[in-house]
C-alpha cells in the first residue's frame, strides 16, 4: 500500500489545546473519571469522596447489587425515536436523574456547588444543595436556577433547623429532602486515617500532599476559605465531628412538623424498608429516596436497589420512589426504573467528574450517563421510560 493510500485511510486528529478537554475526552465512563480524579486530588480529599464506613461492605455491595441484574431484551422493535424523558414528582425531565446533596463540595474544586448547579440547569435536571454545603442557600440560588432541592439534616438546634427550612423556601427551593440516617456518625475509616478536617489544615500530611498535588493546593489558596456556609460551625472540625451537630432524636412527629412547615414537595431520604416507606407516605411525604448514604453510615446495610420493588408495592403508584447509592452507568439507571423507581440520584459519580475537570467534568458525567441510558433503552427494545417501567420486570432476570 502506498503512503498516499495510508494517509487516506488514517486521518490524524489535531491535538486539542485545552488540557481539561483533552483529559475528559479520554474518559469514556465514570470509572475513567474516577481514575483521573485519583491522580489529580490529594489522597485525604479523594478518600473523603471515595470511602465508606467500616469495612466498606455496603459501598461495594451497592454497585454489585445493580450488576447482579441481567437484561432480557425484546428484539425487532423500532427504537429510532427512543425517548429518555420522564416525569419526576411534578416535573418533566429530559432524563430520570437527579443530583444528590454532597457536603464540602468546594474542597473538591473551588467552583464547588455552583459548578454542579450550573450543569444541572443546562441539562434540565434537579440539583440538591446539602445542609453541609460550602455555598449558602441564597448564593447558590443566585448563581444557578436548576430545579432546586434542599437537603436537610435535622439539627439538635431546632431553631436553626426551622431557619434553614424557611431560608430554602424563601430562596425558591422547590423540594425538601430530609435525611434520616445520620443520628450518629458512620465510622469512616479512611477519614480517621487521613485526619481530614474542615477547613483543610497544614499538617505534615497536608504538606506532603501539597508537594505531590501542587495544582490542587494552588487552586485552594486562590479561592475563598472552605467552611460551613449555611451556619456557623467550629473553625476547625473533623468530618465525623460534624455529625455531632445532628439530632439523635428524629421521630415521625418531627417529620409531621416539617410537613406542616414546608409548602413544597417533601422527600424522606434513607434506607427505608416497606413499613417505614409506608409510614413516610402517611406522614405526608411526596417521595421516598432509597439510600444507605452511599455506604457511608451503617455498614452491611441492604443495597437500596434491592428495596425498590418492595417499597413500590408498599406505597403504590402515587408516591415517587427515587434511588441512590451505586449508580455508575446508564444501565444502572435502567435497572432502577425497570424495578419500579421513578428516577435515580447520583452523588459520587458527578464528584469524580468535578475532581477530574471541574464544571466540564460534571457535564461529561451527565453526557455519559444520558448516552448510556438511551443506548440501553434501544438495545432493550424499549422506546420510552414509561414503557421501561411498565414492562421492566419482563426485561430483567438474575
C-alpha positions in Angstrom: 0.0 0.0 0.0 1.4 3.4 -1.0 1.8 6.2 1.6 -0.9 8.3 0.0 -3.4 5.5 0.4 -2.4 5.1 4.0 -3.0 8.9 4.6 -6.5 8.5 3.1 -7.3 5.6 5.5 -5.7 7.2 8.6 -6.8 10.7 9.4 -4.8 12.3 12.2 -6.9 14.4 14.6 -5.4 17.7 15.6 -4.5 17.9 19.3 -6.9 19.9 21.4 -5.0 22.8 23.0 -7.3 22.7 26.1 -5.8 20.3 28.7 -9.1 19.8 30.5 -11.0 18.9 27.3 -8.2 16.5 26.3 -8.3 14.9 29.7 -12.1 14.5 29.7 -12.3 13.3 26.1 -10.3 10.3 27.1 -12.8 9.3 29.8 -15.5 7.0 28.4 -17.1 6.0 31.6 -17.3 7.1 35.3 -14.6 4.6 36.2 -12.1 6.5 34.0 -13.1 9.9 35.5 -12.5 8.3 39.0 -9.0 7.3 37.9 -8.3 10.8 36.7 -9.6 12.3 39.9 -7.4 10.0 42.0 -4.3 11.2 40.1 -5.2 14.9 40.5 -6.5 15.2 44.0 -4.7 14.7 47.4 -5.4 11.4 48.9 -7.3 12.7 52.0 -9.7 14.7 49.8 -10.1 11.9 47.3 -10.7 9.3 50.1 -13.4 11.6 51.6 -15.4 11.1 48.4 -14.3 7.5 47.6 -14.5 6.0 51.0 -17.3 4.3 53.1 -17.9 3.2 56.6 -16.1 0.4 58.5 -15.1 -2.4 56.1 -16.9 -0.6 53.1 -19.1 -3.7 52.5 -22.2 -1.6 51.9 -20.4 0.6 49.5 -19.1 -2.3 47.5 -22.5 -4.0 47.8 -24.3 -1.1 46.3 -22.6 -1.3 42.9 -22.6 -5.1 43.0 -26.4 -5.2 43.6 -27.0 -3.3 40.4 -24.7 -5.6 38.4 -26.4 -8.8 39.6 -29.3 -8.0 37.3 -29.2 -9.2 33.7 -31.3 -7.8 30.8 -33.6 -9.9 28.6 -34.1 -7.6 25.6 -37.0 -7.5 23.2 -36.0 -7.7 19.5 -37.4 -6.4 16.2 -38.7 -3.2 17.7 -38.3 0.2 16.0 -36.2 2.2 18.6 -35.1 5.0 16.3 -37.1 7.6 18.3 -36.3 6.3 21.8 -37.1 9.0 24.4 -35.4 9.3 27.7 -37.8 11.9 29.1 -39.6 11.2 32.4 -41.9 12.8 34.9 -40.5 13.0 38.4 -42.6 14.4 41.2 -44.5 17.0 39.1 -41.8 18.0 36.6 -40.9 16.6 33.2 -37.2 15.9 33.0 -35.1 15.0 29.9 -33.6 12.1 31.9 -34.9 10.3 35.0 -32.0 11.6 37.1 -31.3 14.0 40.0 -28.1 15.2 41.5 -27.6 14.3 45.2 -26.5 16.6 48.0 -22.8 16.4 48.9 -21.0 18.2 51.7 -17.8 20.2 51.5 -18.0 20.3 47.7 -15.7 23.3 47.3 -13.0 21.2 49.0 -13.0 19.1 45.8 -12.9 22.0 43.3 -13.1 25.8 44.0 -16.3 26.2 41.9 -18.0 23.5 44.1 -21.8 23.6 44.3 -22.1 26.4 41.8 -20.4 24.4 39.1 -22.7 21.4 39.7 -25.8 23.6 39.8 -24.9 25.3 36.5 -24.5 21.9 34.8 -27.8 20.7 36.2 -29.5 23.9 35.0 -28.2 23.4 31.4 -29.2 19.8 31.5 -32.7 20.5 32.9 -32.1 18.2 35.9 -32.7 18.8 39.7 -29.8 19.7 41.9 -29.9 19.2 45.7 -27.9 21.5 48.0 -26.7 20.0 51.2 -27.1 21.4 54.7 -23.3 20.9 54.9 -22.7 22.9 51.7 -19.8 25.3 51.2 -22.1 27.7 49.4 -25.0 29.4 51.0 -28.6 28.6 50.2 -29.0 32.1 48.8 -25.8 32.3 46.8 -26.5 29.0 45.1 -29.9 30.1 44.1 -28.5 33.4 42.7 -25.7 31.6 40.8 -27.9 29.0 39.0 -31.5 28.1 38.7 -31.9 24.4 38.1 -34.8 22.6 39.7 -33.6 23.4 43.2 -33.9 20.9 46.0 -32.6 21.4 49.6 -31.4 18.6 51.7 -32.0 19.0 55.4 -30.2 17.4 58.3 -32.4 17.8 61.4 -30.1 19.5 63.9 -30.1 19.5 67.7 -30.8 23.2 67.5 -34.5 23.2 66.5 -34.5 26.9 65.8 -31.6 26.6 63.3 -33.4 23.7 61.6 -36.5 25.8 61.2 -34.4 28.7 59.9 -32.8 26.6 57.2 -36.2 25.4 56.0 -37.5 28.9 55.9 -34.4 30.2 54.0 -34.7 27.5 51.4 -38.4 28.3 50.8 -37.7 32.0 50.6 -34.8 31.4 48.1 -37.1 29.4 45.8 -36.1 25.8 46.5 -38.9 23.5 45.4 -38.3 20.2 47.2 -37.1 19.5 50.7 -35.1 16.3 51.1 -34.9 15.2 54.7 -32.1 12.8 55.5 -32.9 10.4 58.4 -29.9 8.0 58.6 -27.4 10.3 60.4 -28.4 10.2 64.0 -24.8 9.1 64.8 -21.7 9.2 62.7 -20.7 6.4 60.4 -17.3 5.0 61.2 -15.4 6.3 58.1 -12.1 4.7 58.5 -10.3 6.5 55.6 -11.2 9.9 57.1 -9.9 8.7 60.5 -6.7 7.5 59.0 -6.2 10.7 57.0 -7.2 13.1 59.8 -9.4 15.1 57.5 -10.6 18.4 58.9 -12.6 21.3 57.6 -11.1 23.6 56.6 -8.0 21.7 55.4 -5.2 22.2 57.9 -1.5 22.5 57.2 -0.3 19.3 59.0 2.8 17.3 57.9 0.5 15.0 55.9 -1.1 18.1 54.2 2.4 19.4 53.3 3.2 16.1 51.8 0.0 16.3 49.8 0.9 19.8 48.6 4.2 18.5 47.3 2.5 15.8 45.4 -0.5 17.8 44.1 0.6 21.4 43.9 -2.1 22.3 41.3 -4.9 21.4 43.7 -3.4 23.4 46.5 -2.8 26.4 44.3 -6.5 26.4 43.4 -7.4 26.2 47.1 -5.3 29.1 48.3 -6.5 31.3 45.5 -10.2 30.7 46.5 -12.3 31.8 49.4 -11.9 29.8 52.6 -13.7 26.5 52.7 -16.2 26.5 55.6 -19.8 25.7 56.5 -21.7 28.2 54.6 -25.2 27.9 56.0 -24.5 28.0 59.7 -21.6 28.9 62.0 -19.7 25.8 62.8 -16.4 25.5 64.7 -13.4 26.9 62.9 -11.8 23.5 62.5 -13.7 20.3 62.8 -13.3 16.7 61.6 -15.8 15.2 59.2 -17.0 12.9 61.9 -17.4 15.7 64.4 -19.9 17.5 62.1 -22.5 14.8 62.7 -22.4 15.7 66.4 -24.4 18.7 65.4 -27.3 16.5 64.1 -30.2 15.4 66.2 -30.3 11.9 67.6 -34.0 12.1 68.3 -35.6 12.2 64.8 -39.2 11.0 65.1 -42.2 10.7 62.9 -43.7 13.6 64.9 -40.7 15.7 63.7 -41.4 14.7 60.1 -45.0 15.8 60.5 -43.9 19.2 61.9 -41.6 19.7 58.8 -44.5 18.7 56.6 -46.7 21.4 58.2 -43.9 24.0 57.8 -42.9 23.2 54.2 -45.3 24.1 51.4 -43.3 22.4 48.6 -42.6 18.7 47.8 -41.2 16.6 50.7 -38.9 13.6 50.2 -37.7 11.3 53.0 -34.1 10.1 52.3 -32.8 7.0 54.0 -32.6 3.2 53.9 -36.4 2.8 54.2 -37.9 -0.6 54.1 -41.5 -1.1 53.0 -43.0 -0.4 56.5 -41.1 2.8 57.0 -41.8 3.9 53.5 -45.5 3.4 54.0 -45.2 5.4 57.3 -43.4 8.2 55.4 -46.2 8.4 52.9 -48.8 8.5 55.7 -46.8 11.4 57.2 -47.2 13.4 54.0 -44.1 12.6 52.1 -44.4 13.1 48.3 -41.4 10.9 47.7 -39.0 8.3 49.1 -35.3 8.4 48.3 -33.9 4.9 49.0 -30.4 5.4 50.2 -27.8 4.0 52.5 -25.7 7.2 52.2 -23.5 5.6 49.6 -22.3 3.1 52.2 -21.0 5.9 54.5 -23.2 5.3 57.5 -24.3 1.8 58.5 -22.0 -0.8 57.0 -23.6 -4.0 55.9 -26.8 -2.2 55.1 -29.1 -3.5 52.4 -28.4 -2.1 48.9 -31.1 0.4 48.1 -31.7 -1.1 44.6 -32.9 -4.2 46.4 -35.6 -2.2 48.2 -37.2 -0.7 45.1 -39.7 -3.4 44.3 -41.0 -4.0 47.8 -41.2 -0.3 48.6 -43.0 0.4 45.3 -45.5 -2.3 46.3 -45.9 -0.8 49.7 -46.5 2.8 48.7 -48.3 2.3 45.4 -48.0 4.5 42.3 -48.9 7.9 43.9 -45.6 8.2 45.8 -42.4 8.9 43.9 -39.6 6.5 44.5 -36.0 7.6 43.9 -32.9 5.5 44.5 -29.2 6.4 45.0 -26.1 4.6 46.2 -24.3 2.7 43.5 -25.4 4.3 40.1 -22.3 4.4 37.9 -23.7 3.7 34.5 -26.8 4.4 32.4 -27.6 0.7 32.6 -27.8 1.0 36.4 -30.4 3.7 35.9 -32.3 1.4 33.5 -32.3 -1.4 36.2 -33.7 1.0 38.8 -36.6 2.1 36.6 -37.3 -1.4 35.4 -37.7 -2.4 39.1 -40.2 0.4 39.7 -38.2 3.6 40.6 -39.2 6.9 39.1 -35.6 8.2 39.0 -32.0 7.6 40.0 -29.9 10.0 42.1 -26.1 10.3 41.7 -23.5 11.7 44.1 -20.0 10.1 43.9 -20.4 9.8 40.1 -20.6 13.6 39.5 -18.0 14.3 42.2 -15.5 12.2 40.3 -16.2 14.4 37.3 -15.9 17.6 39.4 -12.5 16.5 40.7 -11.3 15.4 37.2 -12.3 18.5 35.4 -14.4 21.0 37.3 -17.7 22.1 35.7 -16.8 20.4 32.4 -16.1 17.2 34.3 -19.6 17.2 35.8 -21.1 17.8 32.4 -19.1 14.9 31.0 -20.6 12.6 33.6 -24.1 13.6 32.7 -23.4 13.3 29.0 -22.0 9.7 29.5 -24.9 8.6 31.7 -27.5 10.0 29.3 -25.9 8.4 26.3 -25.6 5.1 28.1 -29.2 5.2 29.3 -30.6 5.9 25.8 -28.5 3.2 24.3 -29.6 0.7 26.9 -33.3 1.5 26.2 -32.7 0.9 22.5 -30.8 -2.3 23.0 -33.6 -3.5 25.3 -36.2 -2.8 22.5 -37.8 -0.1 24.6 -38.9 3.3 23.2 -39.6 5.3 26.3 -39.2 5.5 30.1 -42.9 4.8 30.6 -42.5 1.6 28.5 -39.5 0.6 30.5 -41.3 1.0 33.8 -44.4 -0.8 32.5 -42.6 -3.9 31.2 -39.5 -3.7 33.3 -39.8 -7.0 35.2 -40.1 -8.8 31.9 -36.8 -7.3 30.8 -34.8 -8.3 34.0 -33.5 -11.6 35.3 -30.9 -12.6 37.9 
